[in-house]
Amino acid sequence: MRPEELLIPTPAGLYCPPADVHVDPMRPVPRALITHGHADHARPGHGAVMATPETLAIMAARYGEDFCRERQPAAYGETISINGVAVSFHPAGHVLGSAQILFETRGFRAVVSGDYKRQSDPTAAPFEVVPCDLFVTEATFGLPVFRHPDAAEEVAKLIDSVALFPDRAHLVGAYSLGKAQRLIALLRQAGWDAPVHLHGAMVRVTEVYRALGIALGDTPQVAAPKRKDMAGAIVLCPPSALRELWARKFPDPVTVAASGWMRVRARARQKGVELPLVVSDHADWDDLRRTILDTGASEVWVTHGEEDALVHWCGTAGLKARPLRLVGYGDEGEAEPEAAADAPA
């Protein structure tokens, strides 16, 4: 079976003709399978949506209960037949509820990865290798320069900085879905028992995590009149808030950013980041290559990221590969509505 008989790129996104479904479509479609809740993958307005229960809950919280006409939860590992195509969702390790989607028919297996990571994350089910013939992989950090350190070691730098500068507030720019909650959980694992304060844009999704059983401890919303009294506090906010007047109301704030892009020091300096933390919810160069080999796929399609470098590497490894050139997907959640969705605290 040719891969194009099962999956094809279209202007709306990846499409499976036999099942008549799109994966993470960029415009409203009759039937959509959603890999995870980030806004560049999970859009409202579809007819029917199938996703993990966690992703459906996140979409409902962000877009309202009427984000689609019909929704169908898919538990990890559950096989659902759609027009004779066996479809199943498997942990991607990216954020809570994130999934790779396996399509299987006539003995051919294709996996669409969505966004994924293989580092440990206390807030998400760990990545699962799914053997397949065709692997459609992201490549957000698909360059050799991107090798992510242990996230726990990066969080330790934050705690050390708070101890070194107890009279300053630490404002940590992090995306509101996934990154923020992972940082909170890592702080708790490192022994930080004090409150982790939240910008108003972080509250809604954090409460969804809590409702779905993720223990995060005390995470109060920042009260505007109290910002001047928050010396020694850790405050999570959208990256955009670091550049706003909101951030200047804290006592001598230390500007922190948690992102895989902080590996590029020039980018950190350009954004005025005082303490860059290399914490990413995407696979780095080594894990992208390792995952491709682990799947056993003979053909690889690469999308949204540094496609050409990973396609070239696949060729050197004897694998057939092609870039998909899909547009509309952000990197590291940068397409999220961030603070625009909520009034600032």
Stockholm file with secondary structure:
# STOCKHOLM 1.0

chainA/1-345         MRPEELLIPTPAGLYCPPADVHVDPMRPVPRALITHGHADHARPGHGAVMATPETLAIMAARYGEDFCRERQPAAYGETISINGVAVSFHPAGHVLGSAQILFETRGFRAVVSGDYKRQSDPTAAPFEVVPCDLFVTEATFGLPVFRHPDAAEEVAKLIDSVALFPDRAHLVGAYSLGKAQRLIALLRQAGWDAPVHLHGAMVRVTEVYRALGIALGDTPQVAAPKRKDMAGAIVLCPPSALRELWARKFPDPVTVAASGWMRVRARARQKGVELPLVVSDHADWDDLRRTILDTGASEVWVTHGEEDALVHWCGTAGLKARPLRLVGYGDEGEAEPEAAADAPA
#=GR chainA/1-345 SS CCGGGTCEEETTEEEETTTTEEESCSSCCSEEECSCCSTTTCCSCEEEEEECHHHHHHHHHHHCTTSEEEEEECCBTCEEEETTEEEEEEECSSSTTCEEEEEEETTEEEEECCSCCCSCCTTSCCCCCCCCSEEEEEETTCSTTCCCCCHHHHHHHHHHHHHHCTTSCEEEECCTTTHHHHHHHHHHHTTCCSCEEECHHHHHHHHHHHHTTCCCCCCCBCCGGGGGGCTTCEEEECGGGGGSGGGGGSSSCEEEEESGGGGSHHHHHHTTCSEEECCCSSCCHHHHHHHHHHHTCSEEEEEEESHHHHHHHHHHTTCEEEECCCCSCCSTTTTSCGGGGSCCC
#=GC SS_cons         CCGGGTCEEETTEEEETTTTEEESCSSCCSEEECSCCSTTTCCSCEEEEEECHHHHHHHHHHHCTTSEEEEEECCBTCEEEETTEEEEEEECSSSTTCEEEEEEETTEEEEECCSCCCSCCTTSCCCCCCCCSEEEEEETTCSTTCCCCCHHHHHHHHHHHHHHCTTSCEEEECCTTTHHHHHHHHHHHTTCCSCEEECHHHHHHHHHHHHTTCCCCCCCBCCGGGGGGCTTCEEEECGGGGGSGGGGGSSSCEEEEESGGGGSHHHHHHTTCSEEECCCSSCCHHHHHHHHHHHTCSEEEEEEESHHHHHHHHHHTTCEEEECCCCSCCSTTTTSCGGGGSCCC
//
